[in-house]
Amino acid sequence: MTTSTETHTTEQIEVAGRRVQYLQGGSGDPVLVLHHSIGNPGWLPVYERLAASRQVLVPDLPGYGQSERPEWAREPRDIAILLLQMLGKLGVGSVPVVGLGFGGWIAAEMATMDQQRVSSLVLVGAPGIQPDEGEILDQMLIDYHEYVQAGFSSAESYQAEFGEDPAPEIRELWDFSREMTARLTWKPYMFNRRLPPLLEEVQTPTLLVWGADDAIVPMAVAQAYAAALPNASIEVVADCGHFVDIEQPDRLAELAAAHIG
């Protein structure tokens, strides 16, 4: 797994009585980045690219990584509430949010609650809406390395990141993350029927970034987001699967920077 060695710090803050850990790097106006359901393995190259022009904040979502689990949380909307509270405690005003996969769903929920806080959205392969065609791949029904591999455009691309056998700490991160994901997304799996009508009132400028070969979240979900959000556009990244941030970090950072300014 490729991580950056450039300068960043690890910080902690208490939110609703629970510790939230986050990575912070770069300087300037902040951007909040929310990780995938597989957890955050560290300071990734895409974060470093974004940090060239902004202060990048990457929390371990509550219940993931080194952030304490809110036992009462039962849906992604609960995590969105905690993240909005976190931004308030950090003194962050209006901020663009880049949501990767599952993190994109949470970002969308945040925007339905506080458009003044979320200045713009970049949703990358985000679930959260039930697709009209196809289905969201159920990570609970297959081995987790198979799920992660399905998120790449090819087996070779997956192996370039994780090798034939992912490191024990990576597999541990995946397994731990899956437990929390199951708590939050099990019924219904990976979508919220209330989200589409709520999004209709969200004026936040939104860029939907999808890998052309995404085998985890169908393109129909991107189209559903675009139909629900008044100010949304879709950008398809060629030769890329679900994990656009890992396969094409330069391209994603370029798209995000152009969108959020």
LOPADREN-868305 format. One record per atom (N, C-alpha, C, O): residue in three letters; x, y, z. Coordinates in steps of 0.05 Angstrom, whole numbers, plus 32768, in hexadecimal, padded with zeros to 4 digits. Example, Ala and Ser with C-alpha at 12.3 -4.5 7.8 and 13.67 -1.06 7.14 Angstrom:
// residues 2
ALA81087F8E809C/ALA80F67FA6809C/ALA81087FBE809C/ALA811D7FBE80A9/SER81017FD3808E/SER81117FEB808F/SER81028001809D/SER810C801780A1/
***
This chain:
// residues 261
MET80117FE88000/MET800080008000/MET801280198000/MET8023801C8011/THR800D802A7FED/THR801D80437FEB/THR801380587FFD/THR7FFC80607FFB/THR80248062800F/THR801D8079801F/THR8033808E801C/THR804A80888014/SER802C80A78021/SER803F80BD801E/SER805080C08037/SER804780BB804D/THR806980C98033/THR807B80CE8049/THR807D80EB8050/THR808D80F48061/GLU806D80FC8041/GLU806F81198046/GLU806381208061/GLU80568110806E/THR806881398068/THR806181428083/THR804281448087/THR803481508077/HIS803A8138809C/HIS801E813C80A6/HIS801F813580C4/HIS8032812A80CE/THR800A813C80D2/THR8009813680EE/THR7FF0812680F4/THR7FDD812680E5/THR7FF18118810B/THR7FDA81098115/THR7FCF8118812D/THR7FDD811D8140/GLU7FB5811E812C/GLU7FA8812E8141/GLU7F90811F814C/GLU7F87810B8140/GLN7F8781278163/GLN7F6F811C816F/GLN7F5D8132817A/GLN7F6781478182/ILE7F43812C817A/ILE7F30813E8186/ILE7F19812D8191/ILE7F1381188187/GLU7F0D813781A6/GLU7EF6812981B2/GLU7EDC813481A7/GLU7ED7814C81A7/VAL7ECB8122819D/VAL7EB2812A8191/VAL7E9C8118819D/VAL7E9E80FF819B/ALA7E89812381AA/ALA7E73811581B7/ALA7E7D80FF81CA/ALA7E7380E981CB/GLY7E93810681D8/GLY7E9E80F381EC/GLY7EAF80DD81E0/GLY7EB680CB81EF/ARG7EB580DE81C7/ARG7EC680CA81BA/ARG7EDE80D781AC/ARG7EDB80EC81A0/ARG7EF580CA81AD/ARG7F0D80D481A0/ARG7F0B80CF8182/ARG7F0580B98179/VAL7F1180E48173/VAL7F1380E28156/VAL7F2F80EA814E/VAL7F3980FF8155/GLN7F3D80D88140/GLN7F5880DD8137/GLN7F5780E6811A/GLN7F4680DD810A/TYR7F6880FA8113/TYR7F68810380F7/TYR7F85810A80EF/TYR7F95811280FF/LEU7F8A810780D5/LEU7FA3811080C9/LEU7FA0812C80BE/LEU7F8B813380B5/GLN7FB5813C80C0/GLN7FB4815780B7/GLN7FCE815E80A9/GLN7FE4815980B3/GLY7FCC81698091/GLY7FE481708082/GLY7FDE8187806F/GLY7FC7818C8068/GLY7FF281958067/GLY7FEF81AC8055/GLY7FE781C58064/GLY7FE681C5807D/SER7FE281DA8055/SER7FDB81F48061/SER7FC88202804E/SER7FC581FB8037/GLY7FBB82168059/GLY7FA78225804A/GLY7F8B821E8052/GLY7F8682148068/ASP7F7882248041/ASP7F5C821D8047/ASP7F5981FF8049/ASP7F6581F0803A/PRO7F4881F6805C/PRO7F4681D98061/PRO7F3481CA804C/PRO7F2381D6803F/VAL7F3981B18049/VAL7F28819E803B/VAL7F268185804C/VAL7F3A817B8056/LEU7F0E817B804F/LEU7F098163805E/LEU7F07814B804B/LEU7EF8814C8038/VAL7F1781368051/VAL7F16811E8041/VAL7F0C81078052/VAL7F1781028068/LEU7EF880F98048/LEU7EEC80E28057/LEU7EF380C88049/LEU7EEE80C58031/HIS7EFD80B58058/HIS7F08809D804C/HIS7EF380888045/HIS7EDB808A804C/HIS7EFC80738037/HIS7EEB805C802F/HIS7EE3804B8047/HIS7EED804F805D/SER7ED180398042/SER7EC980268057/SER7EDF8012805F/SER7EDC80058073/ILE7EF48011804F/ILE7F0B7FFF8056/ILE7F1E800C806A/ILE7F3280018071/GLY7F1880258072/GLY7F2980338085/GLY7F3E80438077/GLY7F418042805F/ASN7F4D80528087/ASN7F638062807C/ASN7F7E80588085/ASN7F838058809D/PRO7F8E804E8072/PRO7FA88042807A/PRO7FBE80568081/PRO7FD3804E808A/GLY7FBA806F807C/GLY7FCF80838081/GLY7FCC809B806F/GLY7FB780A08063/TRP7FE280AA806E/TRP7FE280C3805D/TRP7FE880BB8040/TRP7FFF80B68039/LEU7FD380B98030/LEU7FD580AF8015/LEU7FDE80C58002/LEU7FDC80DC8007/PRO7FE980BC7FEA/PRO7FF280CF7FD7/PRO7FDD80E47FCF/PRO7FE380FB7FCA/VAL7FC380DC7FCD/VAL7FAF80EF7FC5/VAL7FAC81057FDA/VAL7FA6811C7FD3/TYR7FB080FF7FF3/TYR7FAF81138008/TYR7FC681278004/TYR7FC2813F8006/GLU7FDD811C7FFE/GLU7FF5812D7FFA/GLU7FF081407FE2/GLU7FF981577FE3/ARG7FE481367FCD/ARG7FDE81477FB6/ARG7FCC815E7FBE/ARG7FD081757FB6/LEU7FB781577FCD/LEU7FA4816C7FD5/LEU7FB181807FE8/LEU7FAA81987FE8/ALA7FC481777FF8/ALA7FD18188800B/ALA7FE4819C7FFE/ALA7FEE81AE800C/ALA7FE8819A7FE4/ALA7FF981AE7FD6/ALA7FEC81C97FD7/ALA7FFA81DE7FD5/SER7FD181CA7FDA/SER7FC481E47FD9/SER7FB181E97FF0/SER7FA581FF7FF2/ARG7FAD81D58001/ARG7F9A81D88017/ARG7FA381C98030/ARG7FB581B8802F/GLN7F9781D08046/GLN7F9B81C0805E/GLN7F8781A8805C/GLN7F6F81AC805A/VAL7F928190805D/VAL7F8281788059/VAL7F7D816B8074/VAL7F8F81658084/LEU7F648166807A/LEU7F5B81598093/LEU7F4F813E808C/LEU7F3C813C807D/VAL7F5B81288096/VAL7F51810D8090/VAL7F4C80FE80AA/VAL7F5E80F280B6/PRO7F3380FF80B4/PRO7F2D80F180CD/PRO7F2A80D380C8/PRO7F2080CA80B3/ASP7F3280C380DC/ASP7F2880A880DE/ASP7F0B80AB80E5/ASP7F0580B580FB/LEU7EF980A280D4/LEU7EDC80A480DB/LEU7ED7809880F6/LEU7EE3808480FD/PRO7EC580A48106/PRO7EBE80988120/PRO7EB8807A811D/PRO7EA68073810E/GLY7EC6806A812D/GLY7EC2804D812C/GLY7ED6803F811A/GLY7ED680278118/TYR7EE7804F810B/TYR7EFB804480F9/TYR7F16804B8103/TYR7F1A80608110/GLY7F2A803B80FB/GLY7F4680418102/GLY7F4A8047811F/GLY7F4380378130/GLN7F56805E8125/GLN7F5C80668140/GLN7F478078814D/GLN7F4B80838163/SER7F31807C813F/SER7F1B808B814B/SER7F088079815B/SER7F0180638151/GLU7F0180828172/GLU7EF080718183/GLU7ED5806D8177/GLU7ECA807E8169/ARG7EC98056817E/ARG7EAF804F8172/ARG7E98805B8182/ARG7E978058819B/PRO7E8680698175/PRO7E6E80728182/PRO7E5A805B8182/PRO7E4E8055816D/GLU7E56804E8198/GLU7E4680368198/GLU7E29803A818F/GLU7E1C80288186/TRP7E2080528192/TRP7E048059818B/TRP7E00805D816D/TRP7DEA805D8163/ALA7E168061815E/ALA7E1480678141/ALA7E09804E8132/ALA7E1480388135/ARG7DF580528122/ARG7DE9803C8113/ARG7DE5804280F5/ARG7DDB803180E7/GLU7DEC805A80EC/GLU7DEA806080D0/GLU7DFE807680C9/GLU7E07808580DA/PRO7E05807880AF/PRO7E19808C80A7/PRO7E1180A980AF/PRO7E2280B980B4/ARG7DF780AE80B1/ARG7DEF80C980B9/ARG7DF980D080D5/ARG7DFE80E780DA/ASP7DFB80BC80E6/ASP7E0680C08101/ASP7E2380C98100/ASP7E2B80DB810E/ILE7E3280BD80EE/ILE7E4E80C580EA/ILE7E5080E180DF/ILE7E6280F080E6/ALA7E3E80E880CD/ALA7E3D810380C1/ALA7E39811880D7/ALA7E46812D80D6/ILE7E27811280EA/ILE7E2281248100/ILE7E3C81298110/ILE7E4381408116/LEU7E4A81138116/LEU7E6381168126/LEU7E7881268117/LEU7E8781358123/LEU7E7A812280FD/LEU7E8E813180ED/LEU7E88814F80EC/LEU7E9A815F80ED/LEU7E6E815580EA/LEU7E67817180EB/LEU7E6D817E8106/LEU7E7781948108/GLN7E69816E811B/GLN7E7181788136/GLN7E8F817B8138/GLN7E99818E8144/MET7E9E8169812C/MET7EBB816A812C/MET7EC48184811E/MET7ED681928129/LEU7EB9818A8107/LEU7EC181A380F9/LEU7EBB81BB810A/LEU7ECB81CE810B/GLY7EA481BB8118/GLY7E9E81D18129/GLY7EB281D58140/GLY7EBA81EB8146/LYS7EBA81BE814C/LYS7ECE81C08162/LYS7EE981C88158/LYS7EF981D58167/LEU7EF081C2813F/LEU7F0981CA8133/LEU7F0981E7812A/LEU7F1D81F38122/GLY7EF181F3812A/GLY7EEF820F8121/GLY7EEF82118102/GLY7EF5822780F8/VAL7EE981FC80F5/VAL7EE981FC80D7/VAL7ECD820680CE/VAL7EB981FB80D6/GLY7ECD821A80BD/GLY7EB4822480B3/GLY7EAB8215809B/GLY7EA781FC809C/SER7EA782238085/SER7E9E8216806C/SER7EB682078060/SER7ECC8212805D/VAL7EB281EE8059/VAL7EC881DD8050/VAL7EBF81CA803A/VAL7EA981BF803B/PRO7ED081C78025/PRO7ECA81B28011/PRO7ECF8196801D/PRO7EE18193802E/VAL7EBF81838015/VAL7EC28168801F/VAL7EC681558007/VAL7EB681547FF4/VAL7EDB81458009/VAL7EE181307FF5/VAL7EDB81168002/VAL7EE8810E8015/GLY7EC781087FF8/GLY7EBE80EE8004/GLY7EC680D77FF2/GLY7EBD80D67FDB/LEU7ED580C57FFC/LEU7EDF80AE7FED/LEU7ECD80967FF3/LEU7ECC808C800A/GLY7EBF808C7FDF/GLY7EAE80747FE3/GLY7E9A807A7FF9/GLY7E8A808C7FF7/PHE7E9A8068800D/PHE7E88806B8024/PHE7E8A80878031/PHE7E768092803A/GLY7EA280938031/GLY7EA580AE803A/GLY7E9580C2802A/GLY7E8D80D78035/GLY7E9180BC8011/GLY7E8080CD8000/GLY7E6380CD8009/GLY7E5680E28008/TRP7E5980B68011/TRP7E3E80B5801B/TRP7E3B80C68034/TRP7E2880D68036/ILE7E4F80C48046/ILE7E4E80D4805E/ILE7E4F80F28057/ILE7E4181028064/ALA7E6080F98044/ALA7E628115803B/ALA7E47811F8031/ALA7E4081368037/ALA7E39810F8022/ALA7E1F81178017/ALA7E0B811B802E/ALA7DFC812E802D/GLU7E0C810A8042/GLU7DFB810D805A/GLU7E0181278068/GLU7DEF81358071/MET7E1B812E806A/MET7E2381478077/MET7E17815F8069/MET7E0D81728075/ALA7E17815E804E/ALA7E0D8174803E/ALA7DEF81788042/ALA7DE5818F8041/THR7DE081628046/THR7DC38165804B/THR7DBD81728066/THR7DA8817D806A/MET7DD081718078/MET7DCC817C8093/MET7DD681998095/MET7DCA81A980A4/ASP7DEB81A08087/ASP7DF781BA808B/ASP7E0681C38072/ASP7E1E81BF806F/GLN7DF681D08060/GLN7E0281D98047/GLN7E1581F0804B/GLN7E2781F5803B/GLN7E1281FF8061/GLN7E2482158066/GLN7E3F820B806E/GLN7E5382188069/ARG7E4081F4807A/ARG7E5A81E88083/ARG7E6881DB806C/ARG7E8181DC806A/VAL7E5981CE805A/VAL7E6581BF8043/VAL7E6481D1802A/VAL7E4F81D4801E/SER7E7A81DC8023/SER7E7B81EF800D/SER7E7A81E27FF2/SER7E6F81ED7FDF/SER7E8681CB7FEF/SER7E8581BB7FD6/SER7E8A819E7FDD/SER7E9481977FF2/LEU7E81818D7FCA/LEU7E8481707FCE/LEU7E9281647FB6/LEU7E8E816B7F9F/VAL7EA481517FBC/VAL7EAF813F7FA8/VAL7EA981237FB2/VAL7EB481197FC6/LEU7E9781157FA5/LEU7E8E80FA7FAD/LEU7E9A80E67F99/LEU7E9580E67F81/VAL7EAB80D57FA4/VAL7EBB80C27F93/VAL7EB080A67F97/VAL7EB580997FAB/GLY7EA1809C7F83/GLY7E9680817F85/GLY7E85807D7F9E/GLY7E8680687FAA/ALA7E7580917FA4/ALA7E6680917FBE/ALA7E4D807F7FBC/ALA7E3E80827FA9/PRO7E49806D7FCF/PRO7E2F80607FD2/PRO7E1B80737FDF/PRO7E20808B7FE0/GLY7E0580697FEA/GLY7DF280797FF8/GLY7DD7807B7FEB/GLY7DC380807FF8/ILE7DD680757FD1/ILE7DBD80757FC2/ILE7DBB80597FB4/ILE7DCE804F7FAA/GLN7DA3804E7FB5/GLN7D9E80347FA9/GLN7D9E80377F8B/GLN7D9080487F80/PRO7DAF80287F7D/PRO7DB0802A7F60/PRO7D97801F7F51/PRO7D8C800B7F5A/ASP7D90802C7F3B/ASP7D7A80217F2B/ASP7D8280097F1C/ASP7D727FF77F16/GLU7D9C80077F15/GLU7DA77FF17F06/GLU7DBF7FE67F15/GLU7DD07FF67F1F/GLY7DC27FCC7F17/GLY7DD87FC07F25/GLY7DD57FC27F43/GLY7DBF7FCA7F4C/GLU7DEA7FBC7F51/GLU7DE87FBD7F6E/GLU7E047FC47F79/GLU7E187FBF7F6C/ILE7E047FCE7F92/ILE7E1D7FD47F9F/ILE7E297FBA7FAA/ILE7E1B7FAB7FB7/LEU7E427FB57FA4/LEU7E4F7F9C7FAC/LEU7E4F7F9A7FCB/LEU7E577FAC7FD9/ASP7E457F837FD4/ASP7E427F7E7FF1/ASP7E5C7F737FFC/ASP7E637F5C7FF8/GLN7E6B7F84800B/GLN7E857F7C8016/GLN7E827F67802C/GLN7E967F5B8034/MET7E6A7F648037/MET7E667F51804D/MET7E647F348043/MET7E657F228054/LEU7E617F30802A/LEU7E5C7F15801F/LEU7E757F088013/LEU7E747EF1800B/ILE7E8B7F178011/ILE7EA37F0C8006/ILE7EBB7F138018/ILE7EB97F23802A/ASP7ED17F058013/ASP7EEA7F0B8022/ASP7EF27F28801C/ASP7EEF7F328006/TYR7EFD7F358030/TYR7F027F51802D/TYR7F177F588018/TYR7F157F6D800B/HIS7F2B7F478015/HIS7F3E7F4D8000/HIS7F327F4B7FE5/HIS7F3A7F5A7FD2/GLU7F1D7F3A7FE1/GLU7F0F7F387FC8/GLU7EFF7F527FC3/GLU7EFD7F5C7FAD/TYR7EF37F5C7FD9/TYR7EE47F757FD6/TYR7EF77F8C7FCE/TYR7EF07F9B7FBC/VAL7F0E7F8E7FDB/VAL7F207FA47FD4/VAL7F2A7FA17FB8/VAL7F2D7FB47FA9/GLN7F317F887FB0/GLN7F3B7F837F95/GLN7F267F8B7F80/GLN7F2C7F957F6B/ALA7F0C7F877F87/ALA7EF77F8E7F74/ALA7EF67FAC7F70/ALA7EEA7FB57F5C/GLY7F027FBB7F82/GLY7F027FD87F7F/GLY7F177FE37F6D/GLY7F197FFC7F6A/PHE7F287FD27F62/PHE7F3D7FDA7F4F/PHE7F357FD27F33/PHE7F257FC07F2E/SER7F417FE07F20/SER7F3B7FDB7F04/SER7F467FC17EFA/SER7F3D7FB67EE6/SER7F5A7FB67F08/SER7F677F9D7F00/SER7F747F907F18/SER7F7A7F9D7F2C/ALA7F797F767F16/ALA7F877F687F2C/ALA7FA47F737F2E/ALA7FAF7F747F44/GLU7FAF7F7A7F17/GLU7FCB7F857F18/GLU7FCC7FA07F27/GLU7FDF7FA57F35/SER7FB87FB07F23/SER7FB77FCA7F31/SER7FB47FC67F4F/SER7FC17FD47F5F/TYR7FA37FB37F57/TYR7FA07FAC7F73/TYR7FBB7FA27F7F/TYR7FC37FAB7F95/GLN7FC87F907F71/GLN7FE17F847F7B/GLN7FF77F997F7C/GLN80097F977F8D/ALA7FF67FAD7F6B/ALA800A7FC27F6C/ALA80097FD17F86/ALA801D7FDC7F90/GLU7FF17FD37F92/GLU7FED7FE17FAB/GLU7FF17FCF7FC3/GLU7FFE7FD77FD7/PHE7FE77FB67FC2/PHE7FE57FA57FDA/PHE7FF67F8C7FD8/PHE7FF97F7D7FEB/GLY80007F857FC0/GLY800F7F6D7FBC/GLY7FFD7F557FBB/GLY7FE47F577FBB/GLU80097F3D7FBA/GLU7FFA7F247FB9/GLU7FEA7F207FD3/GLU7FD47F167FD3/ASP7FF77F287FE9/ASP7FEA7F248003/ASP7FEE7F3E8013/ASP80047F45801B/PRO7FD87F4D8018/PRO7FDA7F668026/PRO7FE77F638042/PRO7FE47F4E804F/ALA7FF57F77804B/ALA80027F778065/ALA7FEE7F72807B/ALA7FD77F7A8079/PRO7FF67F648090/PRO7FE47F5E80A6/PRO7FD57F7680B1/PRO7FBE7F7580B8/GLU7FE37F8D80B4/GLU7FD67FA580BF/GLU7FC17FB080AC/GLU7FAD7FBC80B5/ILE7FC47FAC8092/ILE7FB07FB4807F/ILE7F977FA28081/ILE7F817FAC8081/ARG7F9C7F888083/ARG7F857F768085/ARG7F767F7B80A0/ARG7F5E7F7980A1/GLU7F857F8180B5/GLU7F797F8780CF/GLU7F687FA080CD/GLU7F527FA180D7/LEU7F727FB480BE/LEU7F637FCD80BA/LEU7F497FC780AB/LEU7F347FD180B3/TRP7F4B7FB78096/TRP7F337FB18086/TRP7F1E7FA28097/TRP7F077FA98096/ASP7F277F8E80A6/ASP7F147F7E80B6/ASP7F077F9080CC/ASP7EEF7F8E80D0/PHE7F177FA080D9/PHE7F0C7FB280EE/PHE7EF87FC580E2/PHE7EE37FCB80ED/SER7EFE7FD080CA/SER7EED7FE380BD/SER7ED37FD680B5/SER7EBE7FE380B6/ARG7ED47FBE80AC/ARG7EBC7FB080A2/ARG7EA87FAD80B9/ARG7E8F7FAF80B4/GLU7EB17FA980D1/GLU7E9F7FA680E8/GLU7E8E7FC080EC/GLU7E767FBE80F0/MET7E9C7FD680EB/MET7E8D7FF080EF/MET7E7B7FF580D7/MET7E657FFF80DA/THR7E857FEF80BF/THR7E757FF380A7/THR7E5B7FE380A8/THR7E467FED80A1/ALA7E5D7FCA80B2/ALA7E457FBA80B5/ALA7E317FC780C8/ALA7E197FC680C3/ARG7E3B7FD280DE/ARG7E297FE080F1/ARG7E1A7FF680E4/ARG7E027FFB80EA/LEU7E27800580D2/LEU7E1C801D80C7/LEU7E0B801980AE/LEU7DFA802A80A8/THR7E108004809F/THR7E0580028083/THR7DF67FE9807D/THR7DEF7FE48066/TRP7DF07FD88091/TRP7DE77FBD808B/TRP7DCB7FBD807F/TRP7DC77FAF806B/LYS7DB87FCB808B/LYS7D9C7FC98082/LYS7D917FE5807F/LYS7D8D7FF38093/PRO7D8C7FEE8066/PRO7D937FE2804D/PRO7DB17FE58048/PRO7DBE7FF78053/TYR7DBC7FD38037/TYR7DD97FD38033/TYR7DE27FEA8021/TYR7DDB7FEB800A/MET7DF17FFC802D/MET7DFF8012801F/MET7DED80268011/MET7DF680337FFE/PHE7DD4802A801A/PHE7DC58040800F/PHE7DB0804A8024/PHE7DA9803B8036/ASN7DA780628021/ASN7D94806F8032/ASN7D7D80798022/ASN7D81808B8011/ARG7D65806E8025/ARG7D4E80768015/ARG7D4780948019/ARG7D3A80A08008/ARG7D4F809F8030/ARG7D4880BB8035/ARG7D5B80CF8027/ARG7D5580E68024/LEU7D7280C5801E/LEU7D8680D78014/LEU7D7F80E57FFA/LEU7D8280FE7FF9/PRO7D7480D87FE5/PRO7D6F80E67FCC/PRO7D5C80FE7FCF/PRO7D6281137FC5/PRO7D4580FB7FDD/PRO7D3481137FE0/PRO7D41812A7FF0/PRO7D3D81417FEB/LEU7D5281238003/LEU7D6081378013/LEU7D7581468002/LEU7D79815E8005/LEU7D8181377FEF/LEU7D9681437FDE/LEU7D8A81587FCB/LEU7D98816A7FC1/GLU7D7081567FC5/GLU7D6481697FB3/GLU7D6581867FBC/GLU7D6381987FAC/GLU7D68818A7FD6/GLU7D6A81A47FE1/GLU7D8781AE7FE5/GLU7D8C81C47FEF/VAL7D9A819D7FDE/VAL7DB681A37FE2/VAL7DC181B27FCA/VAL7DC381A67FB4/GLN7DC881CB7FCD/GLN7DD281DB7FB7/GLN7DF181DA7FB5/GLN7DFC81E67FA3/THR7DFE81CB7FC6/THR7E1B81C97FC7/THR7E2681C07FAC/THR7E1D81AB7FA2/PRO7E3981CE7FA0/PRO7E4681C47F87/PRO7E5381A97F8C/PRO7E6281A57F9F/THR7E4C81967F7B/THR7E55817A7F80/THR7E62816F7F66/THR7E5681707F51/LEU7E7981627F6A/LEU7E8681537F55/LEU7E8581367F5C/LEU7E8E812E7F71/LEU7E7981267F4A/LEU7E7881097F4E/LEU7E8E80FC7F3D/LEU7E8D80FE7F25/VAL7EA180EF7F4A/VAL7EB780E37F3C/VAL7EB480C47F3E/VAL7EB280B97F54/TRP7EB380B77F27/TRP7EAF809A7F26/TRP7EC5808D7F15/TRP7ECB80977EFF/GLY7ED080777F1E/GLY7EE180687F0D/GLY7ED1805A7EF8/GLY7EBB804F7EFD/ALA7EDA805A7EDF/ALA7ECC804D7EC9/ALA7EC780307ECE/ALA7EB480247EC4/ASP7ED980237EDD/ASP7ED880067EE2/ASP7ECF80007EFF/ASP7ED67FEB7F0A/ASP7EC080127F0B/ASP7EB7800E7F27/ASP7EA57FF67F28/ASP7E8E7FF77F1D/ALA7EAE7FE17F36/ALA7E9D7FC87F39/ALA7E917FC77F55/ALA7E857FB27F5B/ILE7E947FDC7F64/ILE7E887FDC7F7F/ILE7E6F7FED7F80/ILE7E5A7FE47F8A/VAL7E7080057F77/VAL7E5980177F76/VAL7E53801E7F59/VAL7E62802B7F4C/PRO7E3C80147F4F/PRO7E3580187F33/PRO7E3380357F2B/PRO7E2D80477F3B/MET7E38803A7F11/MET7E3580557F06/MET7E1980607F0A/MET7E1580787F0A/ALA7E06804E7F0C/ALA7DEA80567F11/ALA7DE780677F2A/ALA7DD580787F2C/VAL7DF880627F3E/VAL7DF780727F56/VAL7E01808E7F51/VAL7DF580A17F5B/ALA7E1680917F41/ALA7E1F80AC7F3A/ALA7E0980BB7F2B/ALA7E0480D27F31/GLN7DFB80AD7F19/GLN7DE580BA7F0B/GLN7DCE80C27F1D/GLN7DC180D67F19/ALA7DC980B17F32/ALA7DB480B77F45/ALA7DBC80D07F56/ALA7DAB80E17F5B/TYR7DD580D27F5E/TYR7DDE80EA7F6C/TYR7DDB81027F5B/TYR7DD281177F64/ALA7DE381007F41/ALA7DE181177F2F/ALA7DC5811F7F2B/ALA7DBF81377F28/ALA7DB2810C7F2B/ALA7D9681137F27/ALA7D8B81207F40/ALA7D7981317F3E/ALA7D9481197F58/ALA7D8A81247F71/ALA7D96813F7F77/ALA7D8781507F82/LEU7DAF81437F72/LEU7DBD815B7F7A/LEU7DBA81717F64/LEU7DC0816B7F4D/PRO7DB181897F6B/PRO7DAC819D7F56/PRO7DC681A77F48/PRO7DC481B07F31/ASN7DDD81A67F56/ASN7DF681B17F4B/ASN7E0C819C7F4A/ASN7E21819F7F56/ALA7E0781867F3C/ALA7E1A81707F3B/ALA7E22816A7F1E/ALA7E12816D7F0C/SER7E3B81607F1C/SER7E4581577F02/SER7E55813D7F07/SER7E5E81387F1D/ILE7E58812D7EF2/ILE7E6581137EF4/ILE7E7F81147EE4/ILE7E80811E7ECD/GLU7E95810A7EF0/GLU7EAE81077EE2/GLU7EB680E97EE4/GLU7EB980DF7EFA/VAL7EB980DC7ECD/VAL7EC180C07ECC/VAL7EDF80BD7EC7/VAL7EE980C97EB4/VAL7EEC80AE7ED8/VAL7F0980AA7ED5/VAL7F0F80907EC7/VAL7F07807B7ED1/ALA7F1B80917EB0/ALA7F2080797EA0/ALA7F3580677EAE/ALA7F4680707EBD/ASP7F34804D7EA8/ASP7F4780397EB1/ASP7F4A803A7ED0/ASP7F60803A7EDA/CYS7F33803B7EDD/CYS7F34803F7EFA/CYS7F1B80317F06/CYS7F0580327EFB/GLY7F1F80257F1E/GLY7F0980187F2C/GLY7EFD802A7F41/GLY7EFD80437F3E/HIS7EF3801E7F56/HIS7EE6802C7F6C/HIS7EF9803E7F7B/HIS7EF280547F83/PHE7F1280347F80/PHE7F2580437F90/PHE7F3580577F7F/PHE7F4D80547F7B/VAL7F27806B7F75/VAL7F33807F7F64/VAL7F4A808D7F73/VAL7F5F80937F67/ASP7F4780917F8D/ASP7F5C809F7F9D/ASP7F76808F7F9E/ASP7F8B809B7FA1/ILE7F7480747F9B/ILE7F8C80647F9C/ILE7F98805F7F80/ILE7FB080617F7C/GLU7F8680597F6D/GLU7F8F80537F52/GLU7F98806C7F42/GLU7FAB806C7F33/GLN7F8980827F46/GLN7F8F809B7F37/GLN7F9080B37F4A/GLN7F8080C57F47/PRO7FA280B37F5D/PRO7FA380CA7F70/PRO7FA880E57F63/PRO7F9C80F97F6C/ASP7FB980E67F4F/ASP7FBE80FF7F42/ASP7FA5810A7F34/ASP7F9F81227F37/ARG7F9880F87F26/ARG7F8081017F18/ARG7F6A810A7F2B/ARG7F5D811E7F27/LEU7F6680FB7F41/LEU7F5181027F54/LEU7F58811D7F61/LEU7F47812E7F64/ALA7F7181217F69/ALA7F79813A7F75/ALA7F7581517F62/ALA7F6D81677F6A/GLU7F7B814D7F49/GLU7F7881617F34/GLU7F5A81697F32/GLU7F5381817F31/LEU7F4981557F30/LEU7F2C815A7F2E/LEU7F2181687F46/LEU7F12817B7F44/ALA7F29815E7F5E/ALA7F1F816A7F77/ALA7F2881877F7A/ALA7F1881987F81/ALA7F42818C7F74/ALA7F4C81A77F77/ALA7F3E81BA7F64/ALA7F3881D17F6B/ALA7F3981B17F4B/ALA7F2B81C27F38/ALA7F0F81C87F41/ALA7F0481DE7F3C/HIS7F0281B57F4E/HIS7EE681B87F56/HIS7EE481CA7F6F/HIS7ED381DC7F70/ILE7EF581C67F83/ILE7EF281D47F9C/ILE7F0081EF7F9C/ILE7EFB82007FAD/GLY7F1281F37F88/GLY7F20820D7F85/GLY7F3782107F98/GLY7F4582257F98/
***
